[in-house]
Amino acid sequence: MPKVKVRNNNVDAALRVFKKKCSETLWDYKQKEYYVPRSEKRRLAKQAAVARFKRKRQDNDRRNKF
């Protein structure tokens, strides 16, 4: 379990740091919460790749416009 020191009674900043440290652990937990078949994983990975490509293409179009 990650530990965070509270400095200058700033609990909000310490909580933010704690959540950042725990985010990977929580993500792994959520991913393992239920079984996902290989075909579903491949489909989701493909969707993510297409979305990344579209974002990158849109960003390049925006830059080349000016």
N, CA, C and O atoms as a GROMACS GRO file, in nm:
protein
  264
    1MET      N    1   0.084  -0.118   0.000
    1MET     CA    2   0.000   0.000   0.000
    1MET      C    3   0.089   0.124   0.000
    1MET      O    4   0.176   0.138   0.086
    2PRO      N    5   0.068   0.213  -0.095
    2PRO     CA    6   0.148   0.336  -0.100
    2PRO      C    7   0.122   0.425   0.020
    2PRO      O    8   0.011   0.431   0.073
    3LYS      N    9   0.226   0.494   0.062
    3LYS     CA   10   0.213   0.587   0.174
    3LYS      C   11   0.243   0.728   0.126
    3LYS      O   12   0.327   0.749   0.038
    4VAL      N   13   0.173   0.825   0.186
    4VAL     CA   14   0.191   0.965   0.150
    4VAL      C   15   0.197   1.046   0.279
    4VAL      O   16   0.119   1.025   0.371
    5LYS      N   17   0.291   1.138   0.284
    5LYS     CA   18   0.302   1.226   0.400
    5LYS      C   19   0.223   1.353   0.375
    5LYS      O   20   0.228   1.410   0.266
    6VAL      N   21   0.150   1.396   0.477
    6VAL     CA   22   0.074   1.520   0.468
    6VAL      C   23   0.166   1.633   0.514
    6VAL      O   24   0.214   1.632   0.627
    7ARG      N   25   0.189   1.728   0.427
    7ARG     CA   26   0.277   1.840   0.459
    7ARG      C   27   0.196   1.967   0.475
    7ARG      O   28   0.106   1.995   0.395
    8ASN      N   29   0.228   2.045   0.576
    8ASN     CA   30   0.163   2.174   0.602
    8ASN      C   31   0.011   2.161   0.613
    8ASN      O   32  -0.062   2.250   0.570
    9ASN      N   33  -0.036   2.051   0.669
    9ASN     CA   34  -0.179   2.025   0.686
    9ASN      C   35  -0.257   2.035   0.556
    9ASN      O   36  -0.375   2.070   0.556
   10ASN      N   37  -0.192   2.003   0.446
   10ASN     CA   38  -0.256   2.010   0.315
   10ASN      C   39  -0.304   1.870   0.276
   10ASN      O   40  -0.234   1.797   0.204
   11VAL      N   41  -0.422   1.832   0.324
   11VAL     CA   42  -0.475   1.698   0.302
   11VAL      C   43  -0.518   1.680   0.156
   11VAL      O   44  -0.506   1.570   0.102
   12ASP      N   45  -0.568   1.785   0.093
   12ASP     CA   46  -0.614   1.775  -0.046
   12ASP      C   47  -0.500   1.736  -0.138
   12ASP      O   48  -0.516   1.649  -0.224
   13ALA      N   49  -0.385   1.799  -0.122
   13ALA     CA   50  -0.270   1.766  -0.207
   13ALA      C   51  -0.222   1.624  -0.180
   13ALA      O   52  -0.187   1.552  -0.273
   14ALA      N   53  -0.221   1.584  -0.053
   14ALA     CA   54  -0.178   1.448  -0.018
   14ALA      C   55  -0.275   1.346  -0.077
   14ALA      O   56  -0.231   1.241  -0.125
   15LEU      N   57  -0.402   1.374  -0.074
   15LEU     CA   58  -0.502   1.283  -0.131
   15LEU      C   59  -0.484   1.270  -0.283
   15LEU      O   60  -0.496   1.162  -0.338
   16ARG      N   61  -0.454   1.382  -0.348
   16ARG     CA   62  -0.431   1.381  -0.492
   16ARG      C   63  -0.310   1.293  -0.526
   16ARG      O   64  -0.315   1.215  -0.620
   17VAL      N   65  -0.203   1.307  -0.449
   17VAL     CA   66  -0.082   1.227  -0.471
   17VAL      C   67  -0.112   1.080  -0.445
   17VAL      O   68  -0.066   0.993  -0.520
   18PHE      N   69  -0.188   1.051  -0.340
   18PHE     CA   70  -0.222   0.913  -0.307
   18PHE      C   71  -0.303   0.847  -0.419
   18PHE      O   72  -0.277   0.733  -0.456
   19LYS      N   73  -0.401   0.920  -0.471
   19LYS     CA   74  -0.483   0.866  -0.580
   19LYS      C   75  -0.398   0.839  -0.704
   19LYS      O   76  -0.419   0.740  -0.773
   20LYS      N   77  -0.302   0.928  -0.732
   20LYS     CA   78  -0.214   0.908  -0.847
   20LYS      C   79  -0.130   0.782  -0.830
   20LYS      O   80  -0.110   0.707  -0.925
   21LYS      N   81  -0.081   0.759  -0.707
   21LYS     CA   82   0.000   0.641  -0.680
   21LYS      C   83  -0.083   0.514  -0.688
   21LYS      O   84  -0.032   0.409  -0.729
   22CYS      N   85  -0.209   0.521  -0.649
   22CYS     CA   86  -0.295   0.403  -0.646
   22CYS      C   87  -0.367   0.379  -0.779
   22CYS      O   88  -0.432   0.275  -0.794
   23SER      N   89  -0.358   0.470  -0.872
   23SER     CA   90  -0.437   0.458  -0.995
   23SER      C   91  -0.405   0.331  -1.073
   23SER      O   92  -0.496   0.267  -1.126
   24GLU      N   93  -0.277   0.293  -1.080
   24GLU     CA   94  -0.242   0.172  -1.154
   24GLU      C   95  -0.297   0.048  -1.086
   24GLU      O   96  -0.346  -0.043  -1.154
   25THR      N   97  -0.291   0.042  -0.954
   25THR     CA   98  -0.344  -0.072  -0.880
   25THR      C   99  -0.494  -0.082  -0.900
   25THR      O  100  -0.547  -0.192  -0.921
   26LEU      N  101  -0.564   0.028  -0.893
   26LEU     CA  102  -0.708   0.028  -0.912
   26LEU      C  103  -0.745  -0.012  -1.054
   26LEU      O  104  -0.843  -0.083  -1.074
   27TRP      N  105  -0.667   0.032  -1.152
   27TRP     CA  106  -0.693  -0.004  -1.290
   27TRP      C  107  -0.679  -0.155  -1.309
   27TRP      O  108  -0.763  -0.217  -1.373
   28ASP      N  109  -0.572  -0.214  -1.252
   28ASP     CA  110  -0.553  -0.359  -1.261
   28ASP      C  111  -0.669  -0.433  -1.195
   28ASP      O  112  -0.717  -0.532  -1.249
   29TYR      N  113  -0.713  -0.384  -1.081
   29TYR     CA  114  -0.824  -0.448  -1.010
   29TYR      C  115  -0.951  -0.446  -1.094
   29TYR      O  116  -1.023  -0.545  -1.103
   30LYS      N  117  -0.977  -0.331  -1.156
   30LYS     CA  118  -1.098  -0.320  -1.237
   30LYS      C  119  -1.090  -0.409  -1.360
   30LYS      O  120  -1.191  -0.465  -1.404
   31GLN      N  121  -0.970  -0.423  -1.417
   31GLN     CA  122  -0.953  -0.508  -1.533
   31GLN      C  123  -0.976  -0.655  -1.499
   31GLN      O  124  -1.026  -0.730  -1.583
   32LYS      N  125  -0.940  -0.697  -1.380
   32LYS     CA  126  -0.951  -0.837  -1.340
   32LYS      C  127  -1.083  -0.867  -1.269
   32LYS      O  128  -1.102  -0.978  -1.218
   33GLU      N  129  -1.172  -0.771  -1.265
   33GLU     CA  130  -1.298  -0.786  -1.194
   33GLU      C  131  -1.384  -0.895  -1.257
   33GLU      O  132  -1.456  -0.966  -1.187
   34TYR      N  133  -1.378  -0.909  -1.388
   34TYR     CA  134  -1.456  -1.010  -1.457
   34TYR      C  135  -1.376  -1.062  -1.576
   34TYR      O  136  -1.285  -0.995  -1.625
   35TYR      N  137  -1.410  -1.181  -1.622
   35TYR     CA  138  -1.336  -1.245  -1.730
   35TYR      C  139  -1.375  -1.185  -1.864
   35TYR      O  140  -1.494  -1.166  -1.894
   36VAL      N  141  -1.274  -1.155  -1.946
   36VAL     CA  142  -1.296  -1.104  -2.081
   36VAL      C  143  -1.231  -1.200  -2.179
   36VAL      O  144  -1.110  -1.223  -2.171
   37PRO      N  145  -1.308  -1.257  -2.271
   37PRO     CA  146  -1.251  -1.352  -2.368
   37PRO      C  147  -1.146  -1.285  -2.457
   37PRO      O  148  -1.145  -1.163  -2.474
   38ARG      N  149  -1.059  -1.368  -2.515
   38ARG     CA  150  -0.954  -1.316  -2.603
   38ARG      C  151  -1.010  -1.239  -2.720
   38ARG      O  152  -0.955  -1.135  -2.759
   39SER      N  153  -1.118  -1.288  -2.778
   39SER     CA  154  -1.176  -1.221  -2.894
   39SER      C  155  -1.223  -1.080  -2.856
   39SER      O  156  -1.210  -0.986  -2.935
   40GLU      N  157  -1.277  -1.067  -2.736
   40GLU     CA  158  -1.323  -0.936  -2.689
   40GLU      C  159  -1.204  -0.843  -2.666
   40GLU      O  160  -1.210  -0.724  -2.699
   41LYS      N  161  -1.096  -0.897  -2.610
   41LYS     CA  162  -0.975  -0.816  -2.589
   41LYS      C  163  -0.920  -0.765  -2.721
   41LYS      O  164  -0.882  -0.649  -2.733
   42ARG      N  165  -0.918  -0.854  -2.821
   42ARG     CA  166  -0.868  -0.814  -2.953
   42ARG      C  167  -0.956  -0.705  -3.013
   42ARG      O  168  -0.906  -0.608  -3.071
   43ARG      N  169  -1.088  -0.721  -3.000
   43ARG     CA  170  -1.181  -0.623  -3.055
   43ARG      C  171  -1.162  -0.487  -2.988
   43ARG      O  172  -1.160  -0.384  -3.056
   44LEU      N  173  -1.148  -0.487  -2.855
   44LEU     CA  174  -1.128  -0.361  -2.782
   44LEU      C  175  -0.995  -0.296  -2.818
   44LEU      O  176  -0.986  -0.174  -2.831
   45ALA      N  177  -0.890  -0.379  -2.834
   45ALA     CA  178  -0.760  -0.326  -2.872
   45ALA      C  179  -0.766  -0.263  -3.011
   45ALA      O  180  -0.705  -0.158  -3.035
   46LYS      N  181  -0.839  -0.325  -3.100
   46LYS     CA  182  -0.852  -0.271  -3.236
   46LYS      C  183  -0.929  -0.139  -3.233
   46LYS      O  184  -0.892  -0.045  -3.303
   47GLN      N  185  -1.034  -0.132  -3.153
   47GLN     CA  186  -1.110  -0.008  -3.141
   47GLN      C  187  -1.022   0.104  -3.086
   47GLN      O  188  -1.029   0.218  -3.133
   48ALA      N  189  -0.941   0.071  -2.987
   48ALA     CA  190  -0.853   0.171  -2.928
   48ALA      C  191  -0.750   0.220  -3.030
   48ALA      O  192  -0.719   0.339  -3.035
   49ALA      N  193  -0.698   0.128  -3.112
   49ALA     CA  194  -0.600   0.165  -3.213
   49ALA      C  195  -0.663   0.257  -3.318
   49ALA      O  196  -0.600   0.354  -3.361
   50VAL      N  197  -0.785   0.227  -3.358
   50VAL     CA  198  -0.854   0.311  -3.456
   50VAL      C  199  -0.878   0.450  -3.397
   50VAL      O  200  -0.860   0.550  -3.466
   51ALA      N  201  -0.919   0.456  -3.272
   51ALA     CA  202  -0.944   0.585  -3.207
   51ALA      C  203  -0.815   0.666  -3.197
   51ALA      O  204  -0.815   0.787  -3.220
   52ARG      N  205  -0.704   0.600  -3.162
   52ARG     CA  206  -0.574   0.670  -3.155
   52ARG      C  207  -0.536   0.724  -3.292
   52ARG      O  208  -0.491   0.837  -3.305
   53PHE      N  209  -0.555   0.642  -3.395
   53PHE     CA  210  -0.521   0.684  -3.532
   53PHE      C  211  -0.604   0.806  -3.573
   53PHE      O  212  -0.551   0.900  -3.631
   54LYS      N  213  -0.733   0.802  -3.543
   54LYS     CA  214  -0.820   0.915  -3.580
   54LYS      C  215  -0.779   1.043  -3.508
   54LYS      O  216  -0.774   1.150  -3.568
   55ARG      N  217  -0.749   1.030  -3.378
   55ARG     CA  218  -0.705   1.148  -3.302
   55ARG      C  219  -0.575   1.205  -3.359
   55ARG      O  220  -0.561   1.326  -3.375
   56LYS      N  221  -0.480   1.116  -3.390
   56LYS     CA  222  -0.352   1.160  -3.443
   56LYS      C  223  -0.370   1.226  -3.579
   56LYS      O  224  -0.308   1.328  -3.609
   57ARG      N  225  -0.455   1.168  -3.662
   57ARG     CA  226  -0.481   1.222  -3.795
   57ARG      C  227  -0.549   1.358  -3.785
   57ARG      O  228  -0.514   1.450  -3.859
   58GLN      N  229  -0.645   1.371  -3.694
   58GLN     CA  230  -0.716   1.497  -3.676
   58GLN      C  231  -0.619   1.605  -3.626
   58GLN      O  232  -0.626   1.720  -3.669
   59ASP      N  233  -0.529   1.567  -3.535
   59ASP     CA  234  -0.432   1.662  -3.483
   59ASP      C  235  -0.338   1.708  -3.594
   59ASP      O  236  -0.305   1.826  -3.602
   60ASN      N  237  -0.294   1.614  -3.679
   60ASN     CA  238  -0.206   1.650  -3.791
   60ASN      C  239  -0.278   1.741  -3.890
   60ASN      O  240  -0.218   1.835  -3.942
   61ASP      N  241  -0.405   1.714  -3.916
   61ASP     CA  242  -0.483   1.800  -4.007
   61ASP      C  243  -0.493   1.941  -3.953
   61ASP      O  244  -0.484   2.039  -4.027
   62ARG      N  245  -0.514   1.951  -3.821
   62ARG     CA  246  -0.524   2.082  -3.758
   62ARG      C  247  -0.393   2.160  -3.770
   62ARG      O  248  -0.394   2.280  -3.796
   63ARG      N  249  -0.282   2.090  -3.751
   63ARG     CA  250  -0.152   2.156  -3.760
   63ARG      C  251  -0.120   2.200  -3.903
   63ARG      O  252  -0.064   2.308  -3.924
   64ASN      N  253  -0.155   2.118  -4.000
   64ASN     CA  254  -0.124   2.150  -4.139
   64ASN      C  255  -0.217   2.253  -4.199
   64ASN      O  256  -0.191   2.305  -4.308
   65LYS      N  257  -0.325   2.283  -4.130
   65LYS     CA  258  -0.424   2.377  -4.182
   65LYS      C  259  -0.369   2.519  -4.187
   65LYS      O  260  -0.406   2.597  -4.274
   66PHE      N  261  -0.283   2.552  -4.092
   66PHE     CA  262  -0.233   2.690  -4.083
   66PHE      C  263  -0.107   2.709  -4.157
   66PHE      O  264  -0.052   2.819  -4.159
   0.00000   0.00000   0.00000
